[in-house]
């Protein structure tokens, strides 16, 4: 029976360790400039990881000191947390299923359309006052200023820059359809007759404005978020599968330990 409880303790300790990748994924998201400005996913992920860690350690303590009431509480709480993790992973996958990224003639980078993204994500950006806060936060990051760290001798050199991130493509330059003339990656000369697209009139060469008020910037931000959320979601999905397997083994080991304890009590009563 002691060996069975030690097995339960070991399994619960593994469950606690499986929370570390979840917490790490949330911390990684919080270090990305776009996620730090938007603040949607990283805190739920971190909170869920910390909760799994706490419950896993509680299960370890309950098994090591043979506290059946604590083990039962662990089994209920861990099941709820694993289901929450599965739901979160499925939700992130669903809202990031659609994506954009449209080729532009004579350009190596892609440009993005806001309508190609999840309505739920778009609604998060369009909440009253939210985009003003987000764009102020983005303007304070080196996202656009980094473009000036690489010297481009000609406009064609910039146009062939395939490494532009979606955020840089959407926020740090005017859309190609507007017909602006390249001077530097973040300084452009306005055409005599700009296109009717609202983004064309929104562009500004001022460092704190650029195209942060453009819908193309929102689309670039969502594409950036999509790439990062998909990476984090892979960790969540793998971790959820591992936790389900560990939880099943923990239930089996706990049931075996309780069965052994019943037989022990029966034998003592018989003797």
N, C-alpha and C positions, 0 to 999 in steps of 0.2 A: 504494500500500500504506500509506503514511504517513497519508493521509487516512482510510483505513478504520480504522486503529488509533485515530486521533483521534475517529472516530465512536463506536467502542466505548467510549473513555474518557468521552465526553460522555454516552452512554447510562448508563454505570455511575454517573456523577455524579448523574444524575437519579434513579437507584435509591436512592442515598444520601439525596438530598433527600426522597424519599417516606417515609423513616423518621421525619421530623420530625412529621407529623400523628399517627403511632402513639405516639411518645413524649409528645406533647402530650396525647393522649387519656388516657394512663396518669397523667400529672401532674394533669390535671383531676379524674380519679376520686379521686386521693389527697387532693385538697383538699375533697372533699365529706365532711361529718362522719360520715355513715353508712358510707361506704366506708372512711374512715380507721379506723373502729372495727372493721369486719369484716375488712378486709385479705385479700381473696380474689383480685380480678382485677387491681388496678392494677400490682402488681409483675411479674406475667408479661407484661403489655402493655408496660411500660417496658423490661423485659429484652429482649423480642423486638424492640422498636424500636431499641434500642442495638445489638443484634447485626446487624440489617439495615444500620444506619448504618456499622458497622465493616466489614462484608463489602463494601458498596457502595464505600467508600473504597479498600479493598484492590483491588477490580476496577478502579477508576479508575487507581490506581498501576500495576497490572499492564499496563493498556492503554497508558497514557501512556509508560511506559518499555519497552514491548514485552517483557513477561515472560510467555511462554506458560504456564509452570507455575503462575504466580499467577492467570492468567486462568481456567485449567481449575479450580483450587481455588475460585475465585469462582463459577464456573458451578454447581459441585456444591453449595457451601454456600448460595448464594442460592436454588437450587431447593428445598433442604430447608427454608429459612426461609419461603419463600413458601407452601409446602405447610402448614407449621406455622401460619402466619397464617390461611390458609383454614380449617384445622381449628378454630382458636380462634374465629374469627368464626362458624362453623357451630355450635360447641358453645354459645357464649353465646346465640345465637338459640334453640337448642333448650331450654336451661334457663330461658329467660325467656318461653317461648311462652305458658304459662298465666299468668293474672293474676286478681286479685280486685278488688272494688270494688262493694259492694252498697249500694244506696240504703236509707236509713232513713226511716220516716215522720216528717214535719215537720222534717227536717234537710236542709240543703243539701250538707253534706259526706258522704263515703262512709265505710263501715267495711269491715274486711277479715277474711278467714277464712284461717287458716294452711293448711288442707287444700287450698286452691286452687292451691298453688304446687308447684314441682318438688320431688320427693323428694330430689334431690341437694342443692338449696339448703337444705332443711329439715335434712338431715343435717349440713350444715356448721355450722348454728347449735346443734344439739343435741349436738355432740361434747363429751365430758366436760370441764367447767370453762369451755367456750368462751362460753356465754351469760352466765355471771357476769362475765367480762371485758368482753364487749360491752356489757352493760347499765351497768356502771360507767363505761365510756367514754362511752356515750350520755348518762348523767346529768351528765357534766362539760361537755357541749356546751350552747349556748343554745337548743336545739330547743324545749324546753317554756317556758323563761323568756321567749322572744320572744312567746308568746301574751299575756303580761301587759302587753306594750308598747302594745297596742291596748285602749282602754277600751270595755267593753260595758255600756251602761246597763241592759240587760235580758238575760235568758237567751235570749230570742228572737233578739236581735242576734247572739249567739254561735252559735245553732243555724243561722242563715242564712249563716254564714261559709263560703262555698264554697271559699275559698282554702286551707283547712287541708291541709297535706301529709299523705300517708299515715302518715308517721312521727308527726306530731303527733296525728292522729286515733287511732292505735293505742296510743301510749305516754303521752300527756299528759292524757288524760281517761278516765274509766271508760266501758265500752261502754254504749250507749244502753239496751240491753235490761236493764241492772241497775237502772234506775230511780232513780239518784242525783239529788239536787236541786242545781242550779247555784247557786253563789255567785260564783265567779270562774272564769276558764278553767282554772285549776289547783287550785281548791278546791271540793269537792263534799260535800254532806251525805248520809251513808249512809241508805238506806231502812230502815224498821223490820225488814222481812223481805227481805233481799237474795235475789236469784234463786239458783238452785242452780249456775249457771255458776261455775267456779272463778275466773274473772277478776273476778267481782263482789267476792269476798272478798279478792282480791289487791290491789285498789286501795288506795293510801295518799295522804293529802294532804301527806306529807313530800316535800320537793323532790328528795331523792336516791332516792326510791322510786316515787312516782306509780304508773304501770301498767307499769313496766319489766319486771316479772316476769310479765306477762300474755301469753297466746298472741296476743292482738290486737296487742301491741307487736311480736312477731316477724313477724306478717303485715304490719303497716305498714312494718316495716323492709325486708322482701322486696319489697314493692311499690315502695318508694323505690329500692331497688337495681335493680329491673327497669327503671324509667324511665331511670335513669342509665346502666345497662349497655346498654340499647337504643340510646341516643344514641352511646355509644362504639363499639358494634358496627357502626353505620352507617359510621363512619369506617374501621373495620377492613376491612369488606367492600369499600368503594370503593377503599381503598388496596391491598387484595389484588388486585383486578381491574387496577388501574393497574400494579402490580408485575409481574403476569403478562404484560401487554402489553410493558412495558419489557424484561423478561427475554427474551421472544421476539425482540424487535428486537436485543438484545445478542447472542443466539446467532447470528442471521443475519449481523450485522456481523462477529462473530468468525470465522465460517466463511468469509465473503467475504475477510477479511484473510488468513486462512491459505491460501486458494486462490490469492490474488495472490502470496503469498510463494512458494508452490510453483512457479508459473509463472515468477517471477523467477529462482529457482534453476535451473529447467530451461533458461531462455534463457541464463543465464550459463554453464552446462555445455555447451550447444550451441555457444556462441561460442568 
